[in-house]
């Protein structure tokens, strides 16, 4: 039972709880912050992957 098995009803429940806890004025700010964090994380993982593949190519060329 992982996060992949939450389903639509679970996501709706989480959104309703977040709306109650944070209020409607804070949710767009929180969504924007989470989105930018995920974008930065994705870019960082791509950079790490490209750095590793570059190092593997250099070591195989020697």
Order of alpha helices (4+ residues) and beta strands (2+ residues): alpha-alpha
